[in-house]
Amino acid sequence: MTVTTETDTATDWLLDDGLAPQSDGDPMAPLYDGAARGELVLPFCVRCDVPLDLEQQVCDRCGSFEKDWRSTELVGIVHSSTLMHRLEAGLVTATTPYPIIDVELAGGHRLIMTTIDPTSTAPRIGDAVLIGFRTLGGVSIPAARINPAPLDTEARP
């Protein structure tokens, strides 16, 4: 399945560019490199193929220390969400509340993210999302598009 996503190259709507991750030499560089290409690249255990958390070093299922970063589907559902009421000069540039979303991805991973576009409402648990990317200080990072256009039947999470 191919899902068209957008990467906004303008200043990020939520955070100061100084908070951008340093992608060179970062253990999560495959995530950022994939995001720059419009792909969601996440870690899987080499031995048993279980999805791993981003910074997980050892597989909980088989004990392997080897991981393989590969592209995953850009669809998921909201597992939980909250509306953050935090204004912090020099870090958070948004001036209104913003959502923080725990997304359960179709490929088995879960990621915490916000939305591609500014919104002051939190999505409902169970809402479908498409994963796109925001650009923070020149680094692409995953973000959710809430209430996407209806997905075709093959793309449903």
Secondary structure, DSSP 8 states (H G I E B T S, - for coil): ------B--S--SSB-GGG----TT-TTHHHHHHHHTT-EEEEEETTT--B--TT--S-TTT----EEEEEE-SEEEEEEEEEE----TTTB--SS-EEEEEEEETTS-EEEE-BSS--SS---TT-EEEEEEEEETTEEEEEEEES-S---GGG--
